[in-house]
Amino acid sequence: HSVIEFGPPQRWRGATGSQNSAAEGVEVLAESMKLGYDVRLMHSQVWATWSRKGWSNLADKTTHQWQGVGYVRMSSNKDFNALISEMASCNCEAYVWLFKTK
């Protein structure tokens, strides 16, 4: 398991100077999934704002629990783009939990 304080894209842009920080964030999450990780969003700053919007643009809106930790699963580039878009709109980070499934 790994938990990453992820984002927001504005912070990445400032740290790396990249003009494509949002796309690079999507790529990091997609590559993690290709390596056999279940990409999960845990309670974090973006959780509060996004959940109030009904998890707009997230394919699976089900909130899961594991040992008392709430999370939602993200399983596609569409989900990753929705997360990063929400992080950019609130300028807040996400706690991303990479859970090895393979």
Jmol script that loads the backbone (N, CA, C; Angstrom):
load data "model"
ATOM      1  N   HIS A   1       0.841  -1.183   0.000  1.00  0.00           N
ATOM      2  CA  HIS A   1       0.000   0.000   0.000  1.00  0.00           C
ATOM      3  C   HIS A   1       0.884   1.243   0.000  1.00  0.00           C
ATOM      4  N   SER A   2       0.413   2.237  -0.707  1.00  0.00           N
ATOM      5  CA  SER A   2       1.057   3.547  -0.670  1.00  0.00           C
ATOM      6  C   SER A   2      -0.028   4.608  -0.650  1.00  0.00           C
ATOM      7  N   VAL A   3       0.162   5.626   0.159  1.00  0.00           N
ATOM      8  CA  VAL A   3      -0.740   6.773   0.174  1.00  0.00           C
ATOM      9  C   VAL A   3       0.075   7.981  -0.260  1.00  0.00           C
ATOM     10  N   ILE A   4      -0.463   8.706  -1.232  1.00  0.00           N
ATOM     11  CA  ILE A   4       0.243   9.838  -1.812  1.00  0.00           C
ATOM     12  C   ILE A   4      -0.599  11.092  -1.624  1.00  0.00           C
ATOM     13  N   GLU A   5       0.023  12.163  -1.137  1.00  0.00           N
ATOM     14  CA  GLU A   5      -0.633  13.463  -1.171  1.00  0.00           C
ATOM     15  C   GLU A   5      -0.451  13.965  -2.593  1.00  0.00           C
ATOM     16  N   PHE A   6      -1.523  13.980  -3.349  1.00  0.00           N
ATOM     17  CA  PHE A   6      -1.477  14.147  -4.797  1.00  0.00           C
ATOM     18  C   PHE A   6      -2.079  15.485  -5.193  1.00  0.00           C
ATOM     19  N   GLY A   7      -1.253  16.367  -5.743  1.00  0.00           N
ATOM     20  CA  GLY A   7      -1.756  17.605  -6.312  1.00  0.00           C
ATOM     21  C   GLY A   7      -1.756  18.767  -5.354  1.00  0.00           C
ATOM     22  N   PRO A   8      -2.423  19.804  -5.733  1.00  0.00           N
ATOM     23  CA  PRO A   8      -3.216  20.004  -6.945  1.00  0.00           C
ATOM     24  C   PRO A   8      -2.349  20.343  -8.153  1.00  0.00           C
ATOM     25  N   PRO A   9      -2.935  20.324  -9.348  1.00  0.00           N
ATOM     26  CA  PRO A   9      -2.150  20.580 -10.558  1.00  0.00           C
ATOM     27  C   PRO A   9      -1.397  21.909 -10.522  1.00  0.00           C
ATOM     28  N   GLN A  10      -1.966  22.923  -9.878  1.00  0.00           N
ATOM     29  CA  GLN A  10      -1.287  24.213  -9.794  1.00  0.00           C
ATOM     30  C   GLN A  10       0.047  24.071  -9.056  1.00  0.00           C
ATOM     31  N   ARG A  11       0.097  23.219  -8.058  1.00  0.00           N
ATOM     32  CA  ARG A  11       1.339  22.992  -7.307  1.00  0.00           C
ATOM     33  C   ARG A  11       2.365  22.266  -8.173  1.00  0.00           C
ATOM     34  N   TRP A  12       1.909  21.286  -8.958  1.00  0.00           N
ATOM     35  CA  TRP A  12       2.829  20.573  -9.846  1.00  0.00           C
ATOM     36  C   TRP A  12       3.448  21.540 -10.843  1.00  0.00           C
ATOM     37  N   ARG A  13       2.597  22.404 -11.405  1.00  0.00           N
ATOM     38  CA  ARG A  13       3.071  23.359 -12.408  1.00  0.00           C
ATOM     39  C   ARG A  13       4.140  24.261 -11.812  1.00  0.00           C
ATOM     40  N   GLY A  14       3.922  24.718 -10.578  1.00  0.00           N
ATOM     41  CA  GLY A  14       4.899  25.564  -9.913  1.00  0.00           C
ATOM     42  C   GLY A  14       6.197  24.837  -9.608  1.00  0.00           C
ATOM     43  N   ALA A  15       6.099  23.559  -9.263  1.00  0.00           N
ATOM     44  CA  ALA A  15       7.287  22.791  -8.883  1.00  0.00           C
ATOM     45  C   ALA A  15       8.091  22.323 -10.086  1.00  0.00           C
ATOM     46  N   THR A  16       7.402  21.991 -11.177  1.00  0.00           N
ATOM     47  CA  THR A  16       8.102  21.402 -12.322  1.00  0.00           C
ATOM     48  C   THR A  16       8.219  22.340 -13.514  1.00  0.00           C
ATOM     49  N   GLY A  17       7.403  23.377 -13.538  1.00  0.00           N
ATOM     50  CA  GLY A  17       7.386  24.272 -14.677  1.00  0.00           C
ATOM     51  C   GLY A  17       6.664  23.687 -15.881  1.00  0.00           C
ATOM     52  N   SER A  18       6.055  22.531 -15.711  1.00  0.00           N
ATOM     53  CA  SER A  18       5.367  21.860 -16.808  1.00  0.00           C
ATOM     54  C   SER A  18       4.099  22.610 -17.192  1.00  0.00           C
ATOM     55  N   GLN A  19       3.834  22.674 -18.474  1.00  0.00           N
ATOM     56  CA  GLN A  19       2.585  23.252 -18.971  1.00  0.00           C
ATOM     57  C   GLN A  19       1.490  22.188 -19.108  1.00  0.00           C
ATOM     58  N   ASN A  20       1.853  20.924 -18.891  1.00  0.00           N
ATOM     59  CA  ASN A  20       0.909  19.810 -19.042  1.00  0.00           C
ATOM     60  C   ASN A  20       0.729  19.048 -17.739  1.00  0.00           C
ATOM     61  N   SER A  21       0.752  19.750 -16.618  1.00  0.00           N
ATOM     62  CA  SER A  21       0.747  19.067 -15.327  1.00  0.00           C
ATOM     63  C   SER A  21      -0.501  18.219 -15.106  1.00  0.00           C
ATOM     64  N   ALA A  22      -1.657  18.667 -15.550  1.00  0.00           N
ATOM     65  CA  ALA A  22      -2.873  17.875 -15.365  1.00  0.00           C
ATOM     66  C   ALA A  22      -2.790  16.571 -16.153  1.00  0.00           C
ATOM     67  N   ALA A  23      -2.341  16.646 -17.398  1.00  0.00           N
ATOM     68  CA  ALA A  23      -2.197  15.433 -18.218  1.00  0.00           C
ATOM     69  C   ALA A  23      -1.164  14.491 -17.618  1.00  0.00           C
ATOM     70  N   GLU A  24      -0.107  15.045 -17.068  1.00  0.00           N
ATOM     71  CA  GLU A  24       0.914  14.215 -16.437  1.00  0.00           C
ATOM     72  C   GLU A  24       0.374  13.545 -15.178  1.00  0.00           C
ATOM     73  N   GLY A  25      -0.495  14.223 -14.448  1.00  0.00           N
ATOM     74  CA  GLY A  25      -1.130  13.614 -13.283  1.00  0.00           C
ATOM     75  C   GLY A  25      -1.991  12.427 -13.680  1.00  0.00           C
ATOM     76  N   VAL A  26      -2.754  12.582 -14.757  1.00  0.00           N
ATOM     77  CA  VAL A  26      -3.564  11.474 -15.283  1.00  0.00           C
ATOM     78  C   VAL A  26      -2.653  10.314 -15.666  1.00  0.00           C
ATOM     79  N   GLU A  27      -1.537  10.619 -16.296  1.00  0.00           N
ATOM     80  CA  GLU A  27      -0.597   9.579 -16.724  1.00  0.00           C
ATOM     81  C   GLU A  27      -0.032   8.810 -15.536  1.00  0.00           C
ATOM     82  N   VAL A  28       0.292   9.501 -14.451  1.00  0.00           N
ATOM     83  CA  VAL A  28       0.806   8.834 -13.247  1.00  0.00           C
ATOM     84  C   VAL A  28      -0.220   7.843 -12.712  1.00  0.00           C
ATOM     85  N   LEU A  29      -1.478   8.256 -12.627  1.00  0.00           N
ATOM     86  CA  LEU A  29      -2.520   7.369 -12.111  1.00  0.00           C
ATOM     87  C   LEU A  29      -2.774   6.203 -13.064  1.00  0.00           C
ATOM     88  N   ALA A  30      -2.782   6.470 -14.368  1.00  0.00           N
ATOM     89  CA  ALA A  30      -3.001   5.396 -15.355  1.00  0.00           C
ATOM     90  C   ALA A  30      -1.865   4.373 -15.311  1.00  0.00           C
ATOM     91  N   GLU A  31      -0.646   4.849 -15.193  1.00  0.00           N
ATOM     92  CA  GLU A  31       0.502   3.933 -15.112  1.00  0.00           C
ATOM     93  C   GLU A  31       0.442   3.098 -13.837  1.00  0.00           C
ATOM     94  N   SER A  32       0.005   3.692 -12.743  1.00  0.00           N
ATOM     95  CA  SER A  32      -0.143   2.948 -11.485  1.00  0.00           C
ATOM     96  C   SER A  32      -1.137   1.810 -11.669  1.00  0.00           C
ATOM     97  N   MET A  33      -2.235   2.102 -12.348  1.00  0.00           N
ATOM     98  CA  MET A  33      -3.242   1.072 -12.589  1.00  0.00           C
ATOM     99  C   MET A  33      -2.674  -0.036 -13.473  1.00  0.00           C
ATOM    100  N   LYS A  34      -1.902   0.332 -14.508  1.00  0.00           N
ATOM    101  CA  LYS A  34      -1.286  -0.668 -15.387  1.00  0.00           C
ATOM    102  C   LYS A  34      -0.322  -1.572 -14.626  1.00  0.00           C
ATOM    103  N   LEU A  35       0.281  -1.040 -13.562  1.00  0.00           N
ATOM    104  CA  LEU A  35       1.214  -1.824 -12.751  1.00  0.00           C
ATOM    105  C   LEU A  35       0.508  -2.694 -11.719  1.00  0.00           C
ATOM    106  N   GLY A  36      -0.825  -2.724 -11.764  1.00  0.00           N
ATOM    107  CA  GLY A  36      -1.580  -3.612 -10.897  1.00  0.00           C
ATOM    108  C   GLY A  36      -2.101  -2.975  -9.623  1.00  0.00           C
ATOM    109  N   TYR A  37      -2.101  -1.660  -9.555  1.00  0.00           N
ATOM    110  CA  TYR A  37      -2.621  -0.978  -8.367  1.00  0.00           C
ATOM    111  C   TYR A  37      -4.075  -0.588  -8.583  1.00  0.00           C
ATOM    112  N   ASP A  38      -4.869  -0.756  -7.535  1.00  0.00           N
ATOM    113  CA  ASP A  38      -6.216  -0.225  -7.473  1.00  0.00           C
ATOM    114  C   ASP A  38      -6.036   1.223  -7.013  1.00  0.00           C
ATOM    115  N   VAL A  39      -6.509   2.179  -7.796  1.00  0.00           N
ATOM    116  CA  VAL A  39      -6.350   3.594  -7.466  1.00  0.00           C
ATOM    117  C   VAL A  39      -7.589   4.034  -6.702  1.00  0.00           C
ATOM    118  N   ARG A  40      -7.369   4.489  -5.467  1.00  0.00           N
ATOM    119  CA  ARG A  40      -8.473   4.841  -4.582  1.00  0.00           C
ATOM    120  C   ARG A  40      -8.294   6.265  -4.064  1.00  0.00           C
ATOM    121  N   LEU A  41      -9.379   6.994  -4.006  1.00  0.00           N
ATOM    122  CA  LEU A  41      -9.370   8.318  -3.405  1.00  0.00           C
ATOM    123  C   LEU A  41      -9.858   8.190  -1.979  1.00  0.00           C
ATOM    124  N   MET A  42      -9.035   8.649  -1.035  1.00  0.00           N
ATOM    125  CA  MET A  42      -9.383   8.623   0.385  1.00  0.00           C
ATOM    126  C   MET A  42      -9.903   9.994   0.806  1.00  0.00           C
ATOM    127  N   HIS A  43     -10.431  10.063   2.037  1.00  0.00           N
ATOM    128  CA  HIS A  43     -10.847  11.350   2.593  1.00  0.00           C
ATOM    129  C   HIS A  43      -9.674  12.315   2.508  1.00  0.00           C
ATOM    130  N   SER A  44      -9.906  13.476   1.925  1.00  0.00           N
ATOM    131  CA  SER A  44      -8.882  14.495   1.732  1.00  0.00           C
ATOM    132  C   SER A  44      -9.601  15.792   1.391  1.00  0.00           C
ATOM    133  N   GLN A  45      -8.843  16.830   1.099  1.00  0.00           N
ATOM    134  CA  GLN A  45      -9.483  18.114   0.805  1.00  0.00           C
ATOM    135  C   GLN A  45     -10.448  18.018  -0.370  1.00  0.00           C
ATOM    136  N   VAL A  46     -10.047  17.368  -1.445  1.00  0.00           N
ATOM    137  CA  VAL A  46     -10.915  17.289  -2.619  1.00  0.00           C
ATOM    138  C   VAL A  46     -12.148  16.430  -2.340  1.00  0.00           C
ATOM    139  N   TRP A  47     -12.048  15.487  -1.424  1.00  0.00           N
ATOM    140  CA  TRP A  47     -13.179  14.612  -1.086  1.00  0.00           C
ATOM    141  C   TRP A  47     -14.394  15.444  -0.684  1.00  0.00           C
ATOM    142  N   ALA A  48     -14.186  16.415   0.187  1.00  0.00           N
ATOM    143  CA  ALA A  48     -15.305  17.211   0.697  1.00  0.00           C
ATOM    144  C   ALA A  48     -16.021  17.961  -0.423  1.00  0.00           C
ATOM    145  N   THR A  49     -15.272  18.634  -1.276  1.00  0.00           N
ATOM    146  CA  THR A  49     -15.912  19.416  -2.331  1.00  0.00           C
ATOM    147  C   THR A  49     -16.530  18.530  -3.399  1.00  0.00           C
ATOM    148  N   TRP A  50     -15.837  17.469  -3.775  1.00  0.00           N
ATOM    149  CA  TRP A  50     -16.331  16.595  -4.840  1.00  0.00           C
ATOM    150  C   TRP A  50     -17.538  15.788  -4.384  1.00  0.00           C
ATOM    151  N   SER A  51     -17.513  15.292  -3.161  1.00  0.00           N
ATOM    152  CA  SER A  51     -18.645  14.481  -2.687  1.00  0.00           C
ATOM    153  C   SER A  51     -19.914  15.336  -2.596  1.00  0.00           C
ATOM    154  N   ARG A  52     -19.774  16.614  -2.252  1.00  0.00           N
ATOM    155  CA  ARG A  52     -20.951  17.494  -2.211  1.00  0.00           C
ATOM    156  C   ARG A  52     -21.556  17.678  -3.596  1.00  0.00           C
ATOM    157  N   LYS A  53     -20.767  17.479  -4.624  1.00  0.00           N
ATOM    158  CA  LYS A  53     -21.254  17.578  -6.013  1.00  0.00           C
ATOM    159  C   LYS A  53     -21.731  16.220  -6.533  1.00  0.00           C
ATOM    160  N   GLY A  54     -21.836  15.251  -5.655  1.00  0.00           N
ATOM    161  CA  GLY A  54     -22.314  13.922  -6.053  1.00  0.00           C
ATOM    162  C   GLY A  54     -21.325  13.144  -6.886  1.00  0.00           C
ATOM    163  N   TRP A  55     -20.031  13.411  -6.673  1.00  0.00           N
ATOM    164  CA  TRP A  55     -18.969  12.717  -7.406  1.00  0.00           C
ATOM    165  C   TRP A  55     -19.162  12.878  -8.921  1.00  0.00           C
ATOM    166  N   SER A  56     -19.454  14.091  -9.365  1.00  0.00           N
ATOM    167  CA  SER A  56     -19.703  14.338 -10.786  1.00  0.00           C
ATOM    168  C   SER A  56     -18.585  13.773 -11.657  1.00  0.00           C
ATOM    169  N   ASN A  57     -19.001  13.086 -12.715  1.00  0.00           N
ATOM    170  CA  ASN A  57     -18.118  12.482 -13.728  1.00  0.00           C
ATOM    171  C   ASN A  57     -17.311  11.286 -13.228  1.00  0.00           C
ATOM    172  N   LEU A  58     -17.597  10.774 -12.045  1.00  0.00           N
ATOM    173  CA  LEU A  58     -16.929   9.563 -11.559  1.00  0.00           C
ATOM    174  C   LEU A  58     -17.801   8.369 -11.901  1.00  0.00           C
ATOM    175  N   ALA A  59     -17.218   7.339 -12.527  1.00  0.00           N
ATOM    176  CA  ALA A  59     -17.993   6.186 -13.000  1.00  0.00           C
ATOM    177  C   ALA A  59     -18.648   5.419 -11.852  1.00  0.00           C
ATOM    178  N   ASP A  60     -17.886   5.088 -10.819  1.00  0.00           N
ATOM    179  CA  ASP A  60     -18.403   4.316  -9.678  1.00  0.00           C
ATOM    180  C   ASP A  60     -18.452   5.246  -8.473  1.00  0.00           C
ATOM    181  N   LYS A  61     -19.646   5.666  -8.099  1.00  0.00           N
ATOM    182  CA  LYS A  61     -19.819   6.633  -7.010  1.00  0.00           C
ATOM    183  C   LYS A  61     -19.959   5.969  -5.634  1.00  0.00           C
ATOM    184  N   THR A  62     -19.758   4.656  -5.584  1.00  0.00           N
ATOM    185  CA  THR A  62     -19.908   3.898  -4.347  1.00  0.00           C
ATOM    186  C   THR A  62     -18.771   4.224  -3.382  1.00  0.00           C
ATOM    187  N   THR A  63     -19.126   4.573  -2.154  1.00  0.00           N
ATOM    188  CA  THR A  63     -18.119   4.774  -1.119  1.00  0.00           C
ATOM    189  C   THR A  63     -17.890   3.436  -0.424  1.00  0.00           C
ATOM    190  N   HIS A  64     -16.652   2.995  -0.423  1.00  0.00           N
ATOM    191  CA  HIS A  64     -16.266   1.718   0.184  1.00  0.00           C
ATOM    192  C   HIS A  64     -15.582   1.990   1.521  1.00  0.00           C
ATOM    193  N   GLN A  65     -15.485   0.955   2.334  1.00  0.00           N
ATOM    194  CA  GLN A  65     -14.790   1.034   3.619  1.00  0.00           C
ATOM    195  C   GLN A  65     -13.801  -0.113   3.704  1.00  0.00           C
ATOM    196  N   TRP A  66     -12.634   0.172   4.227  1.00  0.00           N
ATOM    197  CA  TRP A  66     -11.651  -0.861   4.529  1.00  0.00           C
ATOM    198  C   TRP A  66     -10.998  -0.482   5.835  1.00  0.00           C
ATOM    199  N   GLN A  67     -11.216  -1.288   6.858  1.00  0.00           N
ATOM    200  CA  GLN A  67     -10.681  -1.060   8.200  1.00  0.00           C
ATOM    201  C   GLN A  67     -10.958   0.373   8.661  1.00  0.00           C
ATOM    202  N   GLY A  68     -12.171   0.840   8.418  1.00  0.00           N
ATOM    203  CA  GLY A  68     -12.590   2.156   8.869  1.00  0.00           C
ATOM    204  C   GLY A  68     -12.180   3.314   7.972  1.00  0.00           C
ATOM    205  N   VAL A  69     -11.536   3.013   6.847  1.00  0.00           N
ATOM    206  CA  VAL A  69     -11.096   4.056   5.923  1.00  0.00           C
ATOM    207  C   VAL A  69     -12.067   4.114   4.748  1.00  0.00           C
ATOM    208  N   GLY A  70     -12.662   5.275   4.534  1.00  0.00           N
ATOM    209  CA  GLY A  70     -13.562   5.453   3.409  1.00  0.00           C
ATOM    210  C   GLY A  70     -12.788   5.792   2.152  1.00  0.00           C
ATOM    211  N   TYR A  71     -13.243   5.261   1.019  1.00  0.00           N
ATOM    212  CA  TYR A  71     -12.593   5.561  -0.253  1.00  0.00           C
ATOM    213  C   TYR A  71     -13.562   5.306  -1.405  1.00  0.00           C
ATOM    214  N   VAL A  72     -13.251   5.903  -2.544  1.00  0.00           N
ATOM    215  CA  VAL A  72     -13.928   5.585  -3.799  1.00  0.00           C
ATOM    216  C   VAL A  72     -12.869   5.085  -4.773  1.00  0.00           C
ATOM    217  N   ARG A  73     -13.287   4.176  -5.647  1.00  0.00           N
ATOM    218  CA  ARG A  73     -12.366   3.619  -6.640  1.00  0.00           C
ATOM    219  C   ARG A  73     -12.382   4.474  -7.901  1.00  0.00           C
ATOM    220  N   MET A  74     -11.234   4.586  -8.500  1.00  0.00           N
ATOM    221  CA  MET A  74     -11.106   5.249  -9.794  1.00  0.00           C
ATOM    222  C   MET A  74     -10.446   4.244 -10.728  1.00  0.00           C
ATOM    223  N   SER A  75     -11.048   4.028 -11.910  1.00  0.00           N
ATOM    224  CA  SER A  75     -10.553   2.926 -12.736  1.00  0.00           C
ATOM    225  C   SER A  75     -10.396   3.262 -14.210  1.00  0.00           C
ATOM    226  N   SER A  76     -10.384   4.540 -14.551  1.00  0.00           N
ATOM    227  CA  SER A  76     -10.223   4.898 -15.958  1.00  0.00           C
ATOM    228  C   SER A  76      -9.639   6.298 -16.077  1.00  0.00           C
ATOM    229  N   ASN A  77      -9.146   6.620 -17.247  1.00  0.00           N
ATOM    230  CA  ASN A  77      -8.637   7.972 -17.478  1.00  0.00           C
ATOM    231  C   ASN A  77      -9.740   9.008 -17.293  1.00  0.00           C
ATOM    232  N   LYS A  78     -10.980   8.629 -17.608  1.00  0.00           N
ATOM    233  CA  LYS A  78     -12.103   9.547 -17.382  1.00  0.00           C
ATOM    234  C   LYS A  78     -12.218   9.880 -15.894  1.00  0.00           C
ATOM    235  N   ASP A  79     -12.113   8.863 -15.045  1.00  0.00           N
ATOM    236  CA  ASP A  79     -12.151   9.093 -13.594  1.00  0.00           C
ATOM    237  C   ASP A  79     -10.976   9.971 -13.160  1.00  0.00           C
ATOM    238  N   PHE A  80      -9.785   9.667 -13.670  1.00  0.00           N
ATOM    239  CA  PHE A  80      -8.583  10.421 -13.283  1.00  0.00           C
ATOM    240  C   PHE A  80      -8.695  11.878 -13.732  1.00  0.00           C
ATOM    241  N   ASN A  81      -9.218  12.098 -14.934  1.00  0.00           N
ATOM    242  CA  ASN A  81      -9.428  13.465 -15.413  1.00  0.00           C
ATOM    243  C   ASN A  81     -10.444  14.201 -14.550  1.00  0.00           C
ATOM    244  N   ALA A  82     -11.507  13.503 -14.146  1.00  0.00           N
ATOM    245  CA  ALA A  82     -12.518  14.121 -13.287  1.00  0.00           C
ATOM    246  C   ALA A  82     -11.907  14.522 -11.946  1.00  0.00           C
ATOM    247  N   LEU A  83     -11.089  13.649 -11.373  1.00  0.00           N
ATOM    248  CA  LEU A  83     -10.416  13.965 -10.110  1.00  0.00           C
ATOM    249  C   LEU A  83      -9.534  15.196 -10.260  1.00  0.00           C
ATOM    250  N   ILE A  84      -8.701  15.209 -11.269  1.00  0.00           N
ATOM    251  CA  ILE A  84      -7.749  16.303 -11.432  1.00  0.00           C
ATOM    252  C   ILE A  84      -8.466  17.601 -11.764  1.00  0.00           C
ATOM    253  N   SER A  85      -9.546  17.517 -12.506  1.00  0.00           N
ATOM    254  CA  SER A  85     -10.348  18.711 -12.787  1.00  0.00           C
ATOM    255  C   SER A  85     -10.933  19.282 -11.493  1.00  0.00           C
ATOM    256  N   GLU A  86     -11.434  18.397 -10.645  1.00  0.00           N
ATOM    257  CA  GLU A  86     -11.992  18.845  -9.364  1.00  0.00           C
ATOM    258  C   GLU A  86     -10.901  19.438  -8.473  1.00  0.00           C
ATOM    259  N   MET A  87      -9.725  18.806  -8.466  1.00  0.00           N
ATOM    260  CA  MET A  87      -8.611  19.334  -7.672  1.00  0.00           C
ATOM    261  C   MET A  87      -8.216  20.724  -8.172  1.00  0.00           C
ATOM    262  N   ALA A  88      -8.215  20.915  -9.476  1.00  0.00           N
ATOM    263  CA  ALA A  88      -7.856  22.221 -10.048  1.00  0.00           C
ATOM    264  C   ALA A  88      -8.897  23.271  -9.680  1.00  0.00           C
ATOM    265  N   SER A  89     -10.174  22.882  -9.673  1.00  0.00           N
ATOM    266  CA  SER A  89     -11.220  23.872  -9.392  1.00  0.00           C
ATOM    267  C   SER A  89     -11.212  24.327  -7.940  1.00  0.00           C
ATOM    268  N   CYS A  90     -10.837  23.441  -7.007  1.00  0.00           N
ATOM    269  CA  CYS A  90     -10.796  23.834  -5.597  1.00  0.00           C
ATOM    270  C   CYS A  90      -9.382  24.154  -5.126  1.00  0.00           C
ATOM    271  N   ASN A  91      -8.397  23.959  -6.008  1.00  0.00           N
ATOM    272  CA  ASN A  91      -6.983  24.136  -5.665  1.00  0.00           C
ATOM    273  C   ASN A  91      -6.649  23.380  -4.376  1.00  0.00           C
ATOM    274  N   CYS A  92      -7.062  22.112  -4.350  1.00  0.00           N
ATOM    275  CA  CYS A  92      -6.843  21.295  -3.161  1.00  0.00           C
ATOM    276  C   CYS A  92      -6.326  19.919  -3.563  1.00  0.00           C
ATOM    277  N   GLU A  93      -5.663  19.269  -2.602  1.00  0.00           N
ATOM    278  CA  GLU A  93      -5.050  17.990  -2.923  1.00  0.00           C
ATOM    279  C   GLU A  93      -5.966  16.815  -2.611  1.00  0.00           C
ATOM    280  N   ALA A  94      -5.516  15.680  -3.129  1.00  0.00           N
ATOM    281  CA  ALA A  94      -6.195  14.411  -2.899  1.00  0.00           C
ATOM    282  C   ALA A  94      -5.232  13.472  -2.191  1.00  0.00           C
ATOM    283  N   TYR A  95      -5.769  12.634  -1.335  1.00  0.00           N
ATOM    284  CA  TYR A  95      -4.989  11.524  -0.808  1.00  0.00           C
ATOM    285  C   TYR A  95      -5.338  10.312  -1.667  1.00  0.00           C
ATOM    286  N   VAL A  96      -4.372   9.866  -2.434  1.00  0.00           N
ATOM    287  CA  VAL A  96      -4.572   8.733  -3.333  1.00  0.00           C
ATOM    288  C   VAL A  96      -3.919   7.512  -2.710  1.00  0.00           C
ATOM    289  N   TRP A  97      -4.698   6.460  -2.604  1.00  0.00           N
ATOM    290  CA  TRP A  97      -4.241   5.207  -2.010  1.00  0.00           C
ATOM    291  C   TRP A  97      -4.040   4.221  -3.153  1.00  0.00           C
ATOM    292  N   LEU A  98      -2.802   3.780  -3.318  1.00  0.00           N
ATOM    293  CA  LEU A  98      -2.483   2.760  -4.318  1.00  0.00           C
ATOM    294  C   LEU A  98      -2.441   1.421  -3.601  1.00  0.00           C
ATOM    295  N   PHE A  99      -3.347   0.555  -3.944  1.00  0.00           N
ATOM    296  CA  PHE A  99      -3.534  -0.746  -3.300  1.00  0.00           C
ATOM    297  C   PHE A  99      -3.193  -1.821  -4.320  1.00  0.00           C
ATOM    298  N   LYS A 100      -2.165  -2.592  -4.046  1.00  0.00           N
ATOM    299  CA  LYS A 100      -1.691  -3.615  -4.994  1.00  0.00           C
ATOM    300  C   LYS A 100      -2.696  -4.758  -5.062  1.00  0.00           C
ATOM    301  N   THR A 101      -3.208  -5.008  -6.269  1.00  0.00           N
ATOM    302  CA  THR A 101      -4.205  -6.051  -6.453  1.00  0.00           C
ATOM    303  C   THR A 101      -3.668  -7.253  -7.221  1.00  0.00           C
ATOM    304  N   LYS A 102      -2.543  -7.085  -7.925  1.00  0.00           N
ATOM    305  CA  LYS A 102      -2.012  -8.190  -8.744  1.00  0.00           C
ATOM    306  C   LYS A 102      -0.668  -8.627  -8.218  1.00  0.00           C
TER     307      LYS A 102
END
end "model"
wireframe off; spacefill off
backbone 0.3
color backbone group
